[in-house]
């Protein structure tokens, strides 16, 4: 029987209570971890909120500018803007012995088309909604890895002069072009998933047309106009930076590493982006 402690209270067995707390502690920790896992899973399977998501897509125009300007400076072909590659490919078919540019342009164009099939299927088939947070994060993480792979080849692979690279069609040239072109369409697919169809980040001609044919071009409040102004402006900034850096000691490899880092920032943005209200 418990005895009095002299103050009218019953003396209890402190060791017994301590042992009970220790026995229950793992169960409490397990429940807390399960709760955190459930919260994380719910967050990753939620749709990201569309509001202001155009800012992330606009940032992708800087990446496009970096990649295409570095690609043109180094290899003489585009890796994102496939209109120019289509023209180069056509010129190559007309005069195949004048230059090897058409082979690199054709490689870029073909890999971009294959990538379009891959990323659209990735968004459409792996989730009931293409706006799922984990889908967007995984998509841009894959894009980052493809760019990093191309950057690694340029950094650690066989080295050659800039003039040799413009005419070379060996694997240290064609594989990086293929990797970067393959991932480029991922941004365009994301714009479709988020219902910002104009912000593909791989074409400007239609944006210029829509911008200057807008009846409310000079209106004070015109979000569509603002996006159409921002897209080519940011791509131009990226192109200038890419051209300057590609001609510096960093070279095209440095530009690709920077682009990969920016893709990582996009992944983090989607991780932190607010979810749609249920």
C-alpha positions as CSV (number, residue, x, y, z in Angstrom):
1,X,0.0,0.0,0.0
2,X,1.3,3.5,-0.8
3,X,2.4,5.4,2.3
4,X,1.9,9.1,3.2
5,X,4.9,11.4,2.5
6,X,4.1,13.7,5.5
7,X,2.2,16.3,3.5
8,X,-1.1,14.4,3.0
9,X,-0.1,13.0,-0.4
10,X,0.6,9.4,-1.2
11,X,4.1,8.4,-2.1
12,X,4.3,6.9,-5.5
13,X,6.9,4.7,-7.1
14,X,8.8,7.1,-9.3
15,X,10.9,4.3,-11.0
16,X,7.6,2.6,-12.0
17,X,6.4,5.9,-13.7
18,X,9.7,6.4,-15.4
19,X,9.7,2.9,-16.9
20,X,6.1,3.4,-18.1
21,X,7.1,6.7,-19.8
22,X,10.1,5.0,-21.5
23,X,7.8,2.2,-22.7
24,X,5.3,4.6,-24.2
25,X,7.9,7.0,-25.8
26,X,8.6,4.9,-28.9
27,X,4.9,4.6,-29.6
28,X,4.6,8.4,-29.4
29,X,7.6,9.0,-31.6
30,X,6.3,6.5,-34.1
31,X,2.9,8.2,-34.2
32,X,4.6,11.6,-34.7
33,X,6.7,10.2,-37.6
34,X,3.6,8.7,-39.2
35,X,1.8,12.0,-38.9
36,X,4.7,13.8,-40.6
37,X,4.9,11.2,-43.3
38,X,1.1,11.5,-44.0
39,X,1.4,15.3,-44.1
40,X,4.3,15.1,-46.5
41,X,2.5,12.6,-48.7
42,X,-0.6,14.8,-48.7
43,X,1.4,17.8,-49.7
44,X,3.2,15.9,-52.6
45,X,0.0,14.5,-54.0
46,X,-1.8,17.8,-54.0
47,X,-2.2,20.0,-57.0
48,X,-0.1,23.2,-56.9
49,X,-2.0,26.4,-57.0
50,X,-2.1,28.0,-60.4
51,X,-2.1,31.6,-59.1
52,X,1.2,33.3,-59.8
53,X,2.7,30.0,-61.1
54,X,3.4,32.0,-64.3
55,X,6.3,33.6,-62.5
56,X,8.1,30.2,-62.4
57,X,7.4,29.6,-66.1
58,X,8.7,33.1,-67.0
59,X,11.9,32.3,-65.1
60,X,12.3,29.3,-67.4
61,X,12.8,31.8,-70.3
62,X,16.1,32.8,-68.7
63,X,17.1,29.2,-68.7
64,X,16.1,28.8,-72.4
65,X,18.1,31.9,-73.3
66,X,21.2,30.6,-71.5
67,X,21.0,27.2,-73.2
68,X,20.3,28.3,-76.7
69,X,22.9,31.1,-76.8
70,X,25.5,28.8,-75.4
71,X,24.5,26.1,-77.8
72,X,24.6,28.4,-80.8
73,X,28.0,29.8,-79.7
74,X,29.5,26.3,-79.2
75,X,27.8,24.0,-81.7
76,X,26.0,26.2,-84.1
77,X,22.5,24.8,-83.4
78,X,19.6,25.4,-81.1
79,X,18.6,23.1,-78.3
80,X,15.2,24.7,-77.4
81,X,14.0,26.9,-80.2
82,X,13.2,24.3,-82.8
83,X,12.0,26.7,-85.6
84,X,15.6,27.6,-86.3
85,X,16.7,24.0,-86.3
86,X,14.0,23.1,-88.8
87,X,15.3,25.7,-91.2
88,X,18.9,24.5,-90.6
89,X,17.8,21.0,-91.2
90,X,16.1,21.9,-94.4
91,X,19.2,23.8,-95.7
92,X,21.3,20.8,-94.9
93,X,19.1,18.5,-96.9
94,X,19.4,21.0,-99.8
95,X,23.2,21.1,-99.5
96,X,24.4,18.3,-97.2
97,X,28.1,18.8,-97.8
98,X,28.4,22.5,-97.0
99,X,28.2,22.1,-93.2
100,X,27.5,19.6,-90.4
101,X,25.1,22.0,-88.7
102,X,22.1,20.3,-90.2
103,X,23.1,17.0,-88.5
104,X,23.3,18.7,-85.1
105,X,20.0,20.5,-85.7
106,X,18.3,17.3,-86.8
107,X,19.6,15.6,-83.7
108,X,18.3,18.4,-81.5
109,X,14.9,18.4,-83.3
110,X,14.5,14.7,-83.1
111,X,15.4,14.5,-79.4
112,X,13.0,17.4,-78.7
113,X,10.2,15.5,-80.3
114,X,11.0,12.3,-78.4
115,X,11.2,14.3,-75.2
116,X,7.8,15.8,-75.9
117,X,6.3,12.4,-76.0
118,X,8.1,11.4,-72.8
119,X,7.3,14.4,-70.6
120,X,3.6,14.7,-71.8
121,X,3.2,11.0,-71.0
122,X,4.9,11.5,-67.7
123,X,2.4,14.2,-66.7
124,X,-0.6,12.5,-68.1
125,X,-0.2,8.8,-67.2
126,X,1.5,8.8,-63.8
127,X,-1.1,11.0,-62.0
128,X,-4.8,11.8,-62.4
129,X,-3.8,15.5,-62.5
130,X,-0.8,17.0,-64.4
131,X,-0.5,19.7,-61.7
132,X,0.4,17.2,-58.9
133,X,3.3,18.7,-56.9
134,X,5.4,15.5,-57.1
135,X,4.9,15.3,-60.9
136,X,6.2,18.8,-61.4
137,X,9.1,18.3,-59.0
138,X,10.1,15.0,-60.6
139,X,9.8,16.5,-64.1
140,X,12.1,19.4,-63.4
141,X,14.4,17.2,-61.4
142,X,14.8,15.0,-64.5
143,X,15.4,18.1,-66.7
144,X,18.1,19.2,-64.2
145,X,19.8,15.8,-64.4
146,X,19.8,15.8,-68.2
147,X,21.5,19.2,-68.3
148,X,23.9,18.2,-65.6
149,X,24.8,15.1,-67.7
150,X,25.5,17.3,-70.7
151,X,27.6,19.7,-68.5
152,X,29.6,16.7,-67.2
153,X,30.4,15.6,-70.7
154,X,31.7,19.1,-71.6
155,X,33.6,19.4,-68.4
156,X,35.2,16.0,-68.1
157,X,35.0,14.6,-71.6
158,X,37.3,15.0,-74.6
159,X,38.3,18.7,-75.1
160,X,38.5,20.5,-78.4
161,X,38.6,24.0,-79.7
162,X,35.5,26.1,-80.3
163,X,36.0,26.0,-84.1
164,X,36.4,22.2,-84.1
165,X,33.2,21.8,-82.0
166,X,31.2,23.8,-84.6
167,X,31.9,21.3,-87.3
168,X,32.4,18.1,-85.2
169,X,29.7,15.5,-85.1
170,X,31.2,13.0,-82.7
171,X,29.6,11.9,-79.5
172,X,31.0,14.6,-77.2
173,X,29.0,17.0,-79.4
174,X,25.9,15.1,-80.3
175,X,25.2,13.6,-76.9
176,X,25.1,16.9,-75.0
177,X,22.9,18.4,-77.7
178,X,20.6,15.4,-77.5
179,X,20.4,15.5,-73.7
180,X,19.6,19.2,-73.5
181,X,17.1,19.2,-76.4
182,X,15.3,16.2,-74.8
183,X,14.7,18.0,-71.6
184,X,13.8,21.4,-73.1
185,X,10.3,20.4,-73.9
186,X,9.7,19.6,-70.3
187,X,9.1,23.3,-69.6
188,X,6.6,23.6,-72.5
189,X,4.7,20.5,-71.1
190,X,4.6,22.1,-67.7
191,X,3.1,25.3,-69.1
192,X,0.3,23.2,-70.6
193,X,-0.2,21.4,-67.3
194,X,-0.6,24.7,-65.5
195,X,-2.9,26.1,-68.3
196,X,-0.5,28.9,-69.3
197,X,-0.4,27.7,-72.9
198,X,1.4,30.7,-74.2
199,X,4.4,30.4,-71.8
200,X,6.1,27.4,-73.5
201,X,9.5,29.1,-73.2
202,X,10.5,27.5,-76.6
203,X,8.8,29.9,-79.0
204,X,8.6,33.7,-79.3
205,X,7.0,34.4,-82.7
206,X,3.4,33.9,-81.6
207,X,4.1,35.9,-78.4
208,X,5.3,38.8,-80.4
209,X,2.2,38.6,-82.6
210,X,-0.2,38.3,-79.7
211,X,1.6,41.2,-77.9
212,X,1.4,43.8,-80.6
213,X,-2.0,42.8,-81.9
214,X,-3.5,43.1,-78.4
215,X,-6.3,45.7,-78.5
216,X,-5.5,46.5,-74.8
217,X,-1.8,46.8,-75.3
218,X,-1.6,50.1,-73.4
219,X,-4.2,49.3,-70.7
220,X,-3.1,49.8,-67.1
221,X,-4.2,46.3,-66.0
222,X,-3.4,43.6,-68.5
223,X,-1.8,40.4,-67.1
224,X,-1.6,38.7,-70.5
225,X,0.3,41.7,-71.9
226,X,2.6,41.7,-68.9
227,X,3.4,38.0,-69.5
228,X,4.0,38.6,-73.2
229,X,6.4,41.4,-72.4
230,X,8.2,39.4,-69.7
231,X,8.8,36.3,-71.8
232,X,11.0,37.8,-74.6
233,X,12.7,40.2,-72.2
234,X,13.8,37.4,-69.8
235,X,14.9,35.2,-72.7
236,X,16.9,38.1,-74.1
237,X,18.6,38.5,-70.7
238,X,19.4,34.8,-70.6
239,X,20.7,34.9,-74.1
240,X,23.0,37.8,-73.3
241,X,24.3,36.1,-70.2
242,X,24.7,32.8,-72.0
243,X,26.7,34.4,-74.8
244,X,29.0,36.3,-72.5
245,X,29.6,33.3,-70.2
246,X,30.1,30.9,-73.1
247,X,32.9,33.1,-74.4
248,X,34.5,33.5,-70.9
249,X,36.7,31.0,-69.0
250,X,33.5,29.2,-67.9
251,X,32.6,28.2,-71.4
252,X,29.5,26.3,-72.5
253,X,30.0,23.8,-69.6
254,X,29.8,26.6,-67.1
255,X,26.6,27.8,-68.7
256,X,25.1,24.4,-68.5
257,X,26.0,24.0,-64.8
258,X,24.3,27.3,-64.1
259,X,21.2,26.2,-66.0
260,X,21.1,23.0,-64.0
261,X,21.3,25.0,-60.8
262,X,18.4,27.1,-61.9
263,X,16.4,24.0,-62.7
264,X,17.1,22.9,-59.1
265,X,15.7,26.2,-57.9
266,X,12.6,25.5,-59.9
267,X,12.2,22.1,-58.2
268,X,12.5,23.8,-54.8
269,X,9.9,26.4,-55.9
270,X,7.4,23.6,-56.7
271,X,8.2,22.0,-53.4
272,X,7.3,25.2,-51.5
273,X,4.5,26.4,-53.8
274,X,1.0,26.6,-52.1
275,X,-1.5,23.9,-52.9
276,X,-4.9,24.3,-54.4
277,X,-7.6,24.7,-51.9
278,X,-9.7,21.5,-51.5
